[in-house]
Amino acid sequence: LAEHYKHHWFPEKPFKGSGYRCIRINHKMDPIISKAASHIGLSLSQLYQLLPSELTLWVDPYEVSYRIGEDGSICVLYEATATKPGSSYGALTCKNQLMLGRTSPSKNYIMTVS
C-alpha cells in the first residue's frame, strides 16, 4: 500500500487523493487486495470466503474506515491524531464527505479476522 499510495498521500490534506486510496470489493475483488493476498499465499477463492462480498475501505492519513454493504454504517478501524497542530485532520476525509448527508450518527465497530 505504501508504494501504491506513494504519490497520493497528503497528511496535510487527508481528503486529497482519497478516491484513489479507496479499496472496494463489490462482488469483484479489488486488485490491490488480490495482489497482497497472492503475496502471502491466499487464493482468490479463499479471499472471497474471508471477506464480505461488499466492502469499502477508506485509507486516509490518520484514519482507516470501512463500510460493509452499500447501506451499512461507516466504522473507524484505525484512528490517530495529527502530528501537526492546526492540521486539517478530520475536516473532510472521504468518510466525512459521505457522512455529510446522514441523518443519524453511525455506530463504531471494530472488525477482526480470526
All heavy atoms as an XYZ file, in Angstrom:
902
protein
N       0.821     -1.199      0.000
C       0.000      0.000      0.000
C       0.860      1.257      0.000
O       0.543      2.216     -0.703
C      -0.945      0.008      1.211
C      -2.120     -0.951      1.168
C      -2.898     -0.891      2.474
C      -3.015     -0.687     -0.008
N       1.933      1.247      0.780
C       2.796      2.426      0.840
C       3.328      2.769     -0.549
O       3.338      3.945     -0.941
C       3.942      2.196      1.815
N       3.752      1.759     -1.292
C       4.256      2.013     -2.644
C       3.130      2.464     -3.573
O       3.292      3.379     -4.377
C       4.940      0.754     -3.199
C       5.552      0.939     -4.564
C       6.649      2.005     -4.605
O       7.360      2.209     -3.597
O       6.788      2.647     -5.667
N       1.974      1.836     -3.461
C       0.832      2.152     -4.317
C       0.333      3.586     -4.081
O      -0.062      4.274     -5.016
C      -0.290      1.140     -4.057
C      -1.471      1.300     -4.950
N      -1.437      0.964     -6.290
C      -2.718      1.763     -4.704
C      -2.617      1.205     -6.829
N      -3.410      1.685     -5.894
N       0.352      4.025     -2.817
C      -0.163      5.351     -2.463
C       0.914      6.437     -2.478
O       0.639      7.588     -2.142
C      -0.782      5.325     -1.071
C      -2.006      4.450     -0.937
C      -2.387      3.972      0.299
C      -2.774      4.096     -2.039
C      -3.514      3.176      0.439
C      -3.891      3.299     -1.903
C      -4.257      2.844     -0.663
O      -5.362      2.070     -0.527
N       2.126      6.084     -2.859
C       3.286      6.967     -2.773
C       3.007      8.408     -3.219
O       3.365      9.352     -2.530
C       4.417      6.364     -3.599
C       5.738      7.041     -3.457
C       6.770      6.261     -4.256
C       8.151      6.793     -4.052
N       9.127      5.978     -4.776
N       2.373      8.591     -4.358
C       2.106      9.936     -4.868
C       0.664     10.378     -4.623
O       0.184     11.316     -5.260
C       2.442      9.997     -6.362
C       3.876      9.662     -6.637
N       4.921     10.482     -6.262
C       4.436      8.573     -7.210
C       6.062      9.925     -6.616
N       5.802      8.759     -7.184
N      -0.012      9.697     -3.710
C      -1.412     10.016     -3.393
C      -1.614     10.075     -1.880
O      -2.641      9.655     -1.369
C      -2.340      8.953     -3.994
C      -2.232      8.863     -5.481
N      -2.961      9.661     -6.331
C      -1.449      8.095     -6.272
C      -2.645      9.373     -7.573
N      -1.727      8.421     -7.565
N      -0.641     10.573     -1.163
C      -0.666     10.603      0.304
C      -0.334     12.019      0.768
O       0.766     12.503      0.551
C       0.350      9.607      0.849
C       0.148      9.294      2.284
C       0.877      9.756      3.348
C      -0.849      8.441      2.847
N       0.399      9.248      4.519
C      -0.662      8.433      4.246
C      -1.884      7.692      2.299
C      -1.477      7.704      5.109
C      -2.686      6.962      3.159
C      -2.474      6.966      4.536
N      -1.287     12.695      1.380
C      -1.119     14.094      1.745
C      -1.582     14.313      3.187
O      -2.724     14.703      3.423
C      -1.928     14.990      0.793
C      -1.644     14.706     -0.651
C      -2.459     13.847     -1.379
C      -0.545     15.275     -1.275
C      -2.184     13.577     -2.721
C      -0.272     15.015     -2.614
C      -1.088     14.163     -3.330
N      -0.714     14.058      4.180
C      -1.114     14.212      5.581
C      -1.643     15.610      5.910
O      -2.495     15.758      6.771
C       0.171     13.916      6.362
C       0.966     13.060      5.442
C       0.644     13.553      4.055
N      -1.159     16.636      5.215
C      -1.633     17.985      5.489
C      -3.047     18.221      4.939
O      -3.728     19.149      5.351
C      -0.655     19.025      4.930
C      -0.575     19.108      3.419
C       0.174     17.959      2.735
O       0.779     17.108      3.417
O       0.128     17.901      1.494
N      -3.493     17.378      3.999
C      -4.836     17.451      3.417
C      -5.361     16.024      3.275
O      -5.320     15.454      2.182
C      -4.805     18.134      2.054
C      -4.387     19.576      2.090
C      -4.377     20.155      0.682
C      -3.891     21.584      0.714
N      -3.800     22.130     -0.642
N      -5.845     15.414      4.346
C      -6.206     13.991      4.314
C      -7.223     13.599      3.249
O      -7.231     12.474      2.791
C      -6.771     13.725      5.712
C      -6.215     14.806      6.556
C      -6.034     15.999      5.664
N      -8.094     14.523      2.832
C      -9.108     14.183      1.842
C      -8.551     14.144      0.424
O      -9.108     13.513     -0.456
C     -10.278     15.162      1.906
C      -9.891     16.584      1.600
C      -9.958     17.068      0.317
C      -9.456     17.421      2.617
C      -9.579     18.364      0.035
C      -9.084     18.723      2.344
C      -9.142     19.201      1.041
N      -7.429     14.823      0.180
C      -6.841     14.867     -1.153
C      -6.347     13.467     -1.548
O      -5.591     12.843     -0.827
C      -5.684     15.864     -1.188
C      -5.095     16.051     -2.569
C      -4.010     17.112     -2.559
C      -3.424     17.261     -3.936
N      -2.373     18.281     -3.975
N      -6.798     12.991     -2.681
C      -6.402     11.666     -3.163
C      -7.198     10.532     -2.553
O      -6.893      9.363     -2.775
N      -8.241     10.835     -1.797
C      -8.978      9.781     -1.088
C      -9.690      8.822     -2.033
O      -9.835      7.649     -1.714
C      -9.974     10.383     -0.105
O     -10.924     11.185     -0.787
N     -10.119      9.296     -3.194
C     -10.760      8.399     -4.160
C      -9.796      7.328     -4.653
O     -10.166      6.168     -4.814
N      -8.558      7.696     -4.847
C      -7.536      6.746     -5.290
C      -7.233      5.720     -4.198
O      -6.927      4.573     -4.489
C      -6.260      7.512     -5.665
C      -5.175      6.634     -6.223
C      -5.190      6.259     -7.565
C      -4.137      6.177     -5.424
C      -4.194      5.459     -8.093
C      -3.130      5.373     -5.946
C      -3.162      5.018     -7.275
O      -2.182      4.222     -7.797
N      -7.331      6.143     -2.943
C      -6.989      5.255     -1.823
C      -8.175      4.424     -1.335
O      -8.060      3.680     -0.380
C      -6.431      6.087     -0.667
C      -5.118      6.771     -0.993
C      -4.527      7.437      0.227
N      -5.462      8.270      0.944
C      -5.651      9.573      0.737
N      -4.945     10.202     -0.171
N      -6.531     10.243      1.445
N      -9.308      4.529     -1.978
C     -10.486      3.751     -1.598
C     -10.342      2.331     -2.145
O     -10.137      2.124     -3.337
C     -11.735      4.415     -2.165
S     -13.257      3.562     -1.746
N     -10.412      1.353     -1.274
C     -10.328     -0.059     -1.665
C     -11.749     -0.604     -1.670
O     -12.479     -0.467     -0.690
C      -9.432     -0.837     -0.681
C      -7.998     -0.295     -0.754
C      -9.483     -2.329     -0.969
C      -7.077     -0.867      0.297
N     -12.122     -1.228     -2.773
C     -13.522     -1.613     -2.942
C     -13.642     -3.065     -3.364
O     -12.976     -3.518     -4.298
C     -14.116     -0.708     -4.023
C     -15.564     -0.865     -4.240
C     -16.307      0.205     -3.451
N     -17.677      0.222     -3.915
C     -18.644     -0.453     -3.311
N     -18.395     -1.150     -2.229
N     -19.855     -0.423     -3.775
N     -14.514     -3.773     -2.670
C     -14.918     -5.118     -3.081
C     -16.426     -5.037     -3.293
O     -17.166     -4.744     -2.366
C     -14.591     -6.175     -2.006
C     -13.092     -6.220     -1.736
C     -15.113     -7.542     -2.436
C     -12.723     -7.038     -0.511
N     -16.859     -5.231     -4.520
C     -18.284     -5.188     -4.833
C     -18.595     -6.369     -5.742
O     -18.819     -6.220     -6.936
C     -18.639     -3.850     -5.513
C     -20.127     -3.666     -5.636
O     -20.898     -4.477     -5.149
N     -20.540     -2.604     -6.294
N     -18.559     -7.554     -5.147
C     -18.702     -8.819     -5.858
C     -17.565     -9.017     -6.853
O     -17.593     -9.939     -7.647
C     -20.058     -8.930     -6.550
C     -21.211     -8.767     -5.604
N     -21.606     -9.753     -4.740
C     -22.017     -7.703     -5.367
C     -22.616     -9.311     -4.011
N     -22.889     -8.079     -4.377
N     -16.576     -8.142     -6.833
C     -15.361     -8.250     -7.639
C     -14.217     -7.797     -6.743
O     -14.305     -6.742     -6.109
C     -15.468     -7.351     -8.872
C     -14.277     -7.433     -9.783
C     -14.456     -6.520    -10.984
C     -13.162     -6.509    -11.772
N     -13.167     -5.498    -12.809
N     -13.165     -8.586     -6.666
C     -12.066     -8.300     -5.751
C     -11.243     -7.122     -6.248
O     -10.927     -7.019     -7.427
C     -11.173     -9.543     -5.615
C     -10.177     -9.471     -4.488
S     -10.888     -9.193     -2.841
C     -11.914    -10.632     -2.632
N     -10.898     -6.216     -5.325
C     -10.025     -5.092     -5.647
C      -8.636     -5.637     -5.992
O      -8.124     -6.509     -5.291
C      -9.948     -4.150     -4.446
C      -9.234     -2.860     -4.765
O      -7.992     -2.893     -4.895
O      -9.906     -1.829     -4.868
N      -8.017     -5.142     -7.058
C      -6.712     -5.673     -7.475
C      -5.624     -5.556     -6.416
O      -4.763     -6.431     -6.315
C      -6.347     -4.832     -8.703
C      -7.606     -4.190     -9.146
C      -8.519     -4.130     -7.972
N      -5.648     -4.521     -5.622
C      -4.604     -4.359     -4.597
C      -4.746     -5.410     -3.496
O      -3.754     -5.910     -2.972
C      -4.575     -2.922     -4.040
C      -3.200     -2.636     -3.471
C      -5.626     -2.671     -3.013
C      -2.849     -1.181     -3.432
N      -5.971     -5.796     -3.183
C      -6.210     -6.863     -2.194
C      -5.779     -8.203     -2.784
O      -5.140     -9.011     -2.113
C      -7.695     -6.906     -1.774
C      -8.097     -5.586     -1.107
C      -7.980     -8.090     -0.862
C      -7.408     -5.297      0.200
N      -6.122     -8.444     -4.048
C      -5.714     -9.690     -4.720
C      -4.199     -9.840     -4.728
O      -3.672    -10.918     -4.452
C      -6.217     -9.709     -6.164
O      -7.609     -9.705     -6.203
N      -3.505     -8.742     -5.034
C      -2.042     -8.777     -5.098
C      -1.441     -9.074     -3.724
O      -0.541     -9.903     -3.593
C      -1.527     -7.444     -5.633
C      -0.044     -7.413     -5.863
C       0.374     -6.071     -6.463
C       1.868     -6.002     -6.661
N       2.285     -4.716     -7.210
N      -1.943     -8.425     -2.686
C      -1.439     -8.649     -1.326
C      -1.717    -10.086     -0.878
O      -0.858    -10.737     -0.283
C      -2.075     -7.657     -0.358
N      -2.909    -10.580     -1.182
C      -3.265    -11.951     -0.797
C      -2.387    -12.967     -1.511
O      -1.914    -13.933     -0.899
C      -4.736    -12.198     -1.104
N      -2.159    -12.745     -2.782
C      -1.307    -13.639     -3.548
C       0.112    -13.667     -2.975
O       0.739    -14.724     -2.891
C      -1.279    -13.186     -5.006
O      -0.367    -13.940     -5.740
N       0.573    -12.514     -2.560
C       1.918    -12.391     -1.987
C       2.081    -13.238     -0.714
O       3.161    -13.750     -0.435
C       2.221    -10.920     -1.687
C       3.623    -10.659     -1.245
N       4.702    -10.747     -2.102
C       4.115    -10.315     -0.034
C       5.800    -10.478     -1.427
N       5.477    -10.202     -0.169
N       1.001    -13.402      0.052
C       1.091    -14.207      1.284
C       0.519    -15.615      1.112
O       0.369    -16.356      2.076
C       0.412    -13.501      2.478
C      -1.078    -13.294      2.240
C       1.108    -12.192      2.791
C      -1.845    -12.883      3.484
N       0.180    -15.974     -0.140
C      -0.233    -17.339     -0.412
C      -1.724    -17.619     -0.322
O      -2.121    -18.778     -0.310
N      -2.563    -16.585     -0.275
C      -4.012    -16.792     -0.264
C      -4.542    -16.790     -1.687
O      -4.163    -15.940     -2.496
C      -4.728    -15.694      0.524
C      -4.649    -15.747      2.036
C      -5.315    -14.521      2.645
C      -5.306    -17.007      2.565
N      -5.436    -17.708     -1.986
C      -6.056    -17.756     -3.309
C      -7.247    -16.805     -3.362
O      -7.757    -16.357     -2.328
C      -6.532    -19.173     -3.625
O      -7.638    -19.497     -2.792
N      -7.717    -16.517     -4.559
C      -8.881    -15.653     -4.727
C     -10.113    -16.259     -4.064
O     -10.893    -15.553     -3.425
C      -9.122    -15.400     -6.216
C     -10.040    -14.249     -6.583
C      -9.564    -12.939     -5.967
C     -10.145    -14.115     -8.080
N     -10.280    -17.570     -4.177
C     -11.441    -18.216     -3.547
C     -11.369    -18.109     -2.023
O     -12.389    -17.930     -1.351
C     -11.571    -19.673     -3.991
O     -10.435    -20.416     -3.598
N     -10.170    -18.206     -1.450
C     -10.017    -18.028     -0.002
C     -10.376    -16.609      0.411
O     -11.008    -16.403      1.444
C      -8.593    -18.357      0.436
C      -8.255    -19.825      0.366
C      -6.780    -20.070      0.612
O      -5.913    -19.416      0.021
N      -6.483    -21.031      1.485
N      -9.975    -15.633     -0.395
C     -10.317    -14.237     -0.104
C     -11.816    -14.029     -0.068
O     -12.339    -13.365      0.820
C      -9.721    -13.311     -1.167
C      -8.344    -12.777     -0.932
C      -7.933    -11.864     -2.077
C      -8.238    -12.056      0.378
N     -12.517    -14.579     -1.060
C     -13.972    -14.432     -1.105
C     -14.643    -15.093      0.100
O     -15.704    -14.654      0.536
C     -14.544    -14.974     -2.413
C     -14.406    -14.013     -3.567
C     -13.606    -14.310     -4.658
C     -15.077    -12.793     -3.566
C     -13.470    -13.429     -5.714
C     -14.951    -11.903     -4.610
C     -14.151    -12.223     -5.681
O     -14.023    -11.343     -6.724
N     -14.030    -16.125      0.655
C     -14.574    -16.762      1.855
C     -14.320    -15.912      3.097
O     -15.117    -15.905      4.023
C     -13.969    -18.151      2.049
C     -14.443    -19.165      1.035
C     -13.730    -20.510      1.206
O     -12.769    -20.633      1.960
N     -14.199    -21.509      0.476
N     -13.194    -15.208      3.128
C     -12.803    -14.432      4.308
C     -13.420    -13.044      4.386
O     -13.646    -12.528      5.476
C     -11.274    -14.279      4.349
C     -10.474    -15.542      4.578
C      -8.988    -15.278      4.331
C     -10.698    -16.055      5.989
N     -13.678    -12.426      3.234
C     -14.132    -11.042      3.204
C     -15.586    -10.941      2.764
O     -16.077    -11.780      2.012
C     -13.248    -10.229      2.251
C     -11.778    -10.117      2.649
C     -10.969     -9.473      1.534
C     -11.630     -9.348      3.940
N     -16.280     -9.888      3.193
C     -17.667     -9.696      2.736
C     -17.705     -9.448      1.226
O     -16.724     -8.965      0.643
C     -18.132     -8.437      3.485
C     -17.056     -8.052      4.411
C     -15.840     -8.850      4.111
N     -18.834     -9.751      0.602
C     -18.953     -9.554     -0.851
C     -19.045     -8.079     -1.223
O     -18.779     -7.716     -2.366
C     -20.165    -10.313     -1.395
O     -21.344     -9.838     -0.770
N     -19.431     -7.233     -0.269
C     -19.454     -5.788     -0.485
C     -18.736     -5.112      0.676
O     -19.226     -5.106      1.802
C     -20.879     -5.262     -0.595
C     -21.571     -5.691     -1.864
C     -22.936     -5.053     -2.032
O     -23.262     -4.109     -1.289
O     -23.676     -5.512     -2.910
N     -17.569     -4.558      0.389
C     -16.751     -3.904      1.406
C     -16.077     -2.683      0.791
O     -15.530     -2.761     -0.306
C     -15.679     -4.863      1.929
C     -14.628     -4.305      2.883
C     -15.249     -3.938      4.229
C     -13.493     -5.299      3.071
N     -16.155     -1.572      1.484
C     -15.441     -0.359      1.074
C     -14.513      0.012      2.215
O     -14.930      0.051      3.372
C     -16.421      0.797      0.794
O     -17.394      0.359     -0.147
C     -15.692      2.007      0.245
N     -13.259      0.266      1.888
C     -12.247      0.611      2.878
C     -11.603      1.920      2.444
O     -11.126      2.035      1.316
C     -11.201     -0.508      2.947
C     -10.119     -0.420      3.992
C     -10.703     -0.660      5.383
C      -9.043     -1.451      3.714
N     -11.624      2.925      3.332
C     -11.004      4.214      3.051
C      -9.722      4.311      3.856
O      -9.745      4.235      5.075
C     -11.916      5.374      3.422
C     -13.148      5.414      2.590
C     -13.280      5.956      1.351
C     -14.452      4.907      2.938
N     -14.569      5.812      0.902
C     -15.304      5.171      1.860
C     -14.963      4.241      4.059
C     -16.646      4.813      1.858
C     -16.290      3.885      4.063
C     -17.115      4.161      2.972
N      -8.612      4.471      3.163
C      -7.310      4.585      3.811
C      -6.873      6.040      3.669
O      -6.445      6.473      2.606
C      -6.278      3.641      3.160
C      -4.935      3.744      3.867
C      -6.790      2.195      3.172
N      -7.051      6.807      4.719
C      -6.678      8.216      4.746
C      -5.574      8.419      5.771
O      -5.451      7.624      6.706
C      -7.879      9.092      5.139
C      -8.964      9.108      4.074
O      -8.614      9.167      2.885
O     -10.154      9.075      4.439
N      -4.765      9.478      5.606
C      -3.804      9.773      6.674
C      -4.545      9.945      7.989
O      -5.585     10.600      8.025
C      -3.165     11.089      6.216
C      -3.309     11.071      4.727
C      -4.636     10.394      4.475
N      -4.081      9.297      9.020
C      -4.628      9.375     10.378
C      -5.910      8.573     10.596
O      -6.393      8.513     11.715
C      -4.863     10.829     10.817
C      -3.702     11.729     10.529
C      -3.798     12.750      9.599
C      -2.475     11.536     11.159
C      -2.717     13.571      9.322
C      -1.391     12.349     10.889
C      -1.521     13.354      9.965
O      -0.460     14.161      9.688
N      -6.500      7.970      9.546
C      -7.732      7.220      9.763
C      -7.961      6.177      8.673
O      -7.739      6.444      7.494
C      -8.929      8.178      9.796
C     -10.232      7.463     10.142
C     -11.366      8.438     10.301
O     -11.404      9.117     11.341
O     -12.192      8.528      9.382
N      -8.399      4.995      9.097
C      -8.849      3.953      8.184
C     -10.269      3.603      8.605
O     -10.526      3.291      9.764
C      -7.945      2.693      8.244
C      -8.494      1.591      7.346
C      -6.515      3.049      7.867
N     -11.195      3.710      7.650
C     -12.608      3.436      7.922
C     -13.114      2.408      6.920
O     -12.527      2.232      5.858
C     -13.430      4.712      7.788
O     -12.958      5.704      8.652
N     -14.230      1.778      7.260
C     -14.803      0.793      6.349
C     -16.313      0.793      6.434
O     -16.907      1.294      7.382
C     -14.265     -0.619      6.635
C     -14.754     -1.194      7.946
C     -15.865     -2.027      7.991
C     -14.111     -0.900      9.134
C     -16.321     -2.548      9.188
C     -14.555     -1.421     10.336
C     -15.662     -2.247     10.358
O     -16.113     -2.749     11.547
N     -16.929      0.225      5.410
C     -18.384      0.028      5.380
C     -18.627     -1.327      4.748
O     -18.051     -1.646      3.702
C     -19.047      1.131      4.561
C     -20.563      0.964      4.461
C     -21.194      2.031      3.612
N     -20.741      1.856      2.236
C     -20.744      2.826      1.325
N     -21.141      4.033      1.641
N     -20.329      2.580      0.103
N     -19.468     -2.122      5.369
C     -19.862     -3.416      4.813
C     -21.240     -3.239      4.200
O     -22.165     -2.778      4.871
C     -19.871     -4.516      5.895
C     -18.449     -4.705      6.438
C     -20.421     -5.825      5.324
C     -18.346     -5.659      7.604
N     -21.368     -3.571      2.928
C     -22.625     -3.374      2.205
C     -22.759     -1.936      1.731
O     -22.003     -1.052      2.121
N     -23.734     -1.705      0.872
C     -23.949     -0.363      0.326
C     -24.591      0.579      1.337
O     -24.371      1.777      1.298
C     -24.827     -0.442     -0.926
C     -24.128     -1.069     -2.111
C     -22.907     -0.267     -2.556
O     -22.985      0.972     -2.594
O     -21.878     -0.896     -2.866
N     -25.412      0.045      2.237
C     -26.134      0.886      3.181
C     -25.650      0.728      4.616
O     -26.307      1.187      5.545
C     -27.637      0.567      3.118
C     -28.206      0.842      1.742
O     -27.845      1.887      1.156
O     -28.997      0.020      1.245
N     -24.512      0.072      4.804
C     -24.001     -0.147      6.151
C     -23.465      1.120      6.784
O     -23.235      2.135      6.123
N     -23.273      1.067      8.072
C     -22.680      2.188      8.795
C     -21.204      2.282      8.472
O     -20.541      1.272      8.233
C     -22.833      1.990     10.307
O     -24.189      1.999     10.669
N     -20.682      3.482      8.469
C     -19.249      3.692      8.272
C     -18.593      3.606      9.639
O     -18.999      4.297     10.572
C     -18.982      5.042      7.606
C     -19.615      5.054      6.209
C     -17.481      5.306      7.518
C     -19.585      6.396      5.535
N     -17.610      2.744      9.760
C     -16.977      2.480     11.038
C     -15.475      2.753     10.961
O     -14.856      2.515      9.934
C     -17.202      1.022     11.438
S     -18.941      0.551     11.413
N     -14.924      3.220     12.052
C     -13.498      3.515     12.112
C     -12.753      2.263     12.544
O     -13.055      1.675     13.575
C     -13.216      4.679     13.090
C     -11.721      4.927     13.227
C     -13.918      5.944     12.621
N     -11.775      1.858     11.756
C     -10.937      0.711     12.066
C      -9.665      1.157     12.769
O      -9.174      0.491     13.667
C     -10.600     -0.036     10.768
C      -9.787     -1.299     10.868
C     -10.532     -2.352     11.674
C      -9.495     -1.831      9.471
N      -9.125      2.298     12.372
C      -7.903      2.843     12.956
C      -8.007      4.362     12.957
O      -8.468      4.959     11.991
C      -6.681      2.418     12.142
C      -5.414      3.134     12.552
C      -4.687      2.721     13.665
C      -4.963      4.242     11.853
C      -3.542      3.387     14.051
C      -3.807      4.907     12.229
C      -3.099      4.484     13.338
O      -1.972      5.145     13.718
N      -7.574      4.975     14.053
C      -7.600      6.427     14.146
C      -6.381      6.896     14.923
O      -6.031      6.327     15.945
C      -8.879      6.879     14.853
C      -9.111      8.351     14.823
C     -10.493      8.707     15.362
O     -10.995      7.999     16.262
O     -11.056      9.683     14.874
N      -5.708      7.915     14.420
C      -4.551      8.502     15.089
C      -4.723     10.014     15.090
O      -5.496     10.558     14.312
C      -3.264      8.118     14.377
N      -3.979     10.675     15.926
C      -4.047     12.127     15.939
C      -3.013     12.698     14.987
O      -1.965     12.099     14.759
C      -3.796     12.688     17.353
O      -2.528     12.205     17.797
C      -4.870     12.237     18.314
N      -3.323     13.838     14.426
C      -2.397     14.515     13.523
C      -1.168     14.950     14.304
O      -1.253     15.311     15.467
C      -3.070     15.719     12.890
N      -0.014     14.929     13.649
C       1.216     15.309     14.335
C       1.442     16.814     14.323
O       2.173     17.328     15.137
C       2.431     14.616     13.683
O       2.450     14.934     12.294
C       2.355     13.120     13.870
N       0.827     17.529     13.389
C       0.977     18.967     13.299
C      -0.186     19.664     13.992
O      -1.335     19.352     13.728
C       0.950     19.412     11.826
C       2.255     19.377     11.143
C       2.207     19.731      9.670
C       1.129     20.662      9.224
N       1.251     21.049      7.816
N       0.058     20.646     14.871
C      -1.063     21.402     15.415
C      -1.719     22.200     14.299
O      -1.056     22.684     13.395
C      -0.411     22.326     16.445
C       1.051     22.103     16.387
C       1.338     21.053     15.379
N      -3.043     22.296     14.364
C      -3.771     23.077     13.379
C      -3.909     22.403     12.032
O      -4.217     23.033     11.039
N      -3.688     21.095     11.976
C      -3.816     20.406     10.698
C      -5.289     20.284     10.334
O      -6.170     20.483     11.151
C      -3.180     19.020     10.773
O      -4.020     18.136     11.451
N      -5.542     19.890      9.103
C      -6.928     19.776      8.641
C      -7.493     18.389      8.909
O      -8.499     18.021      8.351
C      -6.978     20.082      7.137
O      -6.164     19.168      6.433
N      -6.856     17.596      9.765
C      -7.332     16.249     10.067
C      -8.784     16.287     10.537
O      -9.158     17.078     11.377
C      -6.466     15.606     11.151
C      -7.076     14.361     11.744
C      -7.260     13.236     10.959
C      -7.493     14.328     13.057
C      -7.815     12.104     11.477
C      -8.054     13.202     13.579
C      -8.222     12.083     12.788
O      -8.791     10.968     13.307
N      -9.591     15.432      9.977
C     -10.980     15.326     10.376
C     -11.880     16.306      9.647
O     -13.083     16.213      9.746
N     -11.332     17.240      8.925
C     -12.157     18.248      8.274
C     -13.026     17.619      7.191
O     -14.234     17.624      7.285
C     -11.280     19.337      7.691
N     -12.432     17.074      6.173
C     -13.198     16.481      5.091
C     -12.514     15.246      4.549
O     -12.093     15.204      3.410
C     -13.400     17.489      3.958
C     -14.575     18.431      4.104
C     -14.600     19.416      2.944
C     -15.896     17.722      4.202
N     -12.364     14.216      5.368
C     -11.845     12.959      4.865
C     -12.916     12.342      3.971
O     -14.065     12.775      3.974
C     -11.493     11.987      5.999
O     -12.694     11.701      6.720
C     -10.435     12.543      6.917
N     -12.561     11.343      3.233
C     -13.515     10.662      2.349
C     -14.734     10.198      3.139
O     -15.862     10.391      2.741
C     -12.816      9.479      1.679
S     -13.826      8.581      0.511
N     -14.499      9.625      4.305
C     -15.598      9.138      5.140
C     -16.487     10.289      5.587
O     -17.709     10.212      5.520
C     -15.044      8.408      6.362
C     -16.145      7.921      7.304
C     -15.596      7.585      8.653
C     -15.306      8.855      9.372
N     -15.118      8.756     10.782
N     -15.891     11.398      6.015
C     -16.683     12.541      6.478
C     -17.512     13.137      5.358
O     -18.629     13.592      5.588
C     -15.764     13.607      7.088
C     -15.201     13.176      8.423
O     -15.707     12.245      9.048
N     -14.147     13.828      8.851
N     -16.989     13.145      4.136
C     -17.757     13.645      3.000
C     -19.011     12.798      2.799
O     -20.088     13.327      2.551
C     -16.909     13.633      1.732
C     -15.829     14.685      1.717
C     -14.926     14.554      0.507
O     -15.194     13.782     -0.415
N     -13.852     15.313      0.501
N     -18.893     11.474      2.922
C     -20.053     10.596      2.765
C     -21.067     10.780      3.878
O     -22.263     10.628      3.676
C     -19.615      9.130      2.739
C     -19.050      8.634      1.429
C     -18.518      7.224      1.597
C     -20.098      8.669      0.344
N     -20.592     11.128      5.074
C     -21.486     11.242      6.226
C     -22.222     12.575      6.269
O     -23.148     12.735      7.049
C     -20.700     11.039      7.523
C     -20.209      9.618      7.675
S     -19.349      9.330      9.211
C     -20.665      9.609     10.381
N     -21.856     13.531      5.427
C     -22.492     14.844      5.466
C     -24.008     14.762      5.307
O     -24.731     15.512      5.923
C     -21.895     15.762      4.390
C     -20.503     16.289      4.682
C     -19.991     17.104      3.490
C     -20.468     17.125      5.937
N     -24.488     13.862      4.485
C     -25.923     13.758      4.239
C     -26.664     12.849      5.200
O     -27.874     12.707      5.115
N     -25.988     12.227      6.147
C     -26.643     11.293      7.073
C     -27.493     12.031      8.090
O     -27.152     13.102      8.540
C     -25.612     10.452      7.812
C     -24.977      9.423      6.933
C     -24.088      8.536      7.788
N     -23.579      7.469      6.983
C     -24.011      6.225      7.068
N     -24.917      5.895      7.945
N     -23.508      5.302      6.292
N     -28.604     11.390      8.483
C     -29.474     11.979      9.491
C     -29.179     11.451     10.883
O     -29.578     12.043     11.861
C     -30.949     11.691      9.144
O     -31.112     10.280      9.018
C     -31.330     12.393      7.849
N     -28.511     10.322     10.969
C     -28.171      9.784     12.283
C     -26.698      9.402     12.291
O     -26.149      9.031     11.269
C     -29.032      8.558     12.608
O     -28.782      7.544     11.675
N     -26.065      9.464     13.458
C     -24.647      9.106     13.504
C     -24.460      7.608     13.317
O     -25.333      6.817     13.649
C     -24.217      9.541     14.910
C     -25.481      9.562     15.703
C     -26.589      9.872     14.743
N     -23.324      7.236     12.756
C     -23.043      5.816     12.590
C     -22.529      5.245     13.910
O     -22.075      5.969     14.778
C     -21.983      5.609     11.497
O     -20.774      6.190     11.902
N     -22.612      3.932     14.012
C     -22.070      3.254     15.186
C     -20.685      2.779     14.854
O     -20.423      2.328     13.746
C     -22.955      2.055     15.547
C     -24.346      2.475     15.932
C     -25.208      1.266     16.192
C     -26.609      1.740     16.509
N     -27.617      0.831     16.107
N     -19.765      2.895     15.789
C     -18.412      2.439     15.551
C     -18.246      1.002     16.007
O     -18.646      0.636     17.094
C     -17.404      3.317     16.313
C     -17.305      4.684     15.699
O     -17.567      4.862     14.517
N     -16.931      5.657     16.496
N     -17.680      0.179     15.138
C     -17.413     -1.209     15.420
C     -15.961     -1.483     15.062
O     -15.373     -0.786     14.270
C     -18.289     -2.137     14.599
C     -19.761     -1.988     14.878
C     -20.546     -1.172     14.082
C     -20.338     -2.640     15.936
C     -21.901     -1.035     14.339
C     -21.678     -2.517     16.224
C     -22.461     -1.703     15.404
O     -23.784     -1.568     15.667
N     -15.400     -2.519     15.618
C     -14.070     -2.939     15.250
C     -14.202     -4.259     14.518
O     -14.833     -5.194     14.996
C     -13.167     -3.102     16.491
C     -12.964     -1.757     17.156
C     -11.834     -3.719     16.104
C     -12.133     -1.825     18.424
N     -13.619     -4.333     13.309
C     -13.667     -5.549     12.516
C     -12.426     -6.372     12.849
O     -11.320     -5.848     12.850
C     -13.669     -5.198     11.028
C     -13.728     -6.406     10.146
S     -13.989     -5.992      8.406
C     -12.367     -5.421      7.955
N     -12.612     -7.642     13.143
C     -11.482     -8.516     13.426
C     -11.557     -9.737     12.532
O     -12.632    -10.125     12.093
C     -11.469     -8.976     14.897
O     -12.685     -9.679     15.177
C     -11.340     -7.790     15.837
N     -10.436    -10.310     12.258
C     -10.362    -11.546     11.489
C      -9.659    -12.564     12.351
O      -8.609    -12.278     12.927
C      -9.564    -11.332     10.178
C      -9.447    -12.634      9.418
C     -10.223    -10.256      9.325
N     -10.257    -13.745     12.476
C      -9.604    -14.768     13.312
C      -9.256    -15.973     12.460
O      -9.708    -16.160     11.387
C     -10.529    -15.181     14.442
O     -11.757    -15.656     13.941
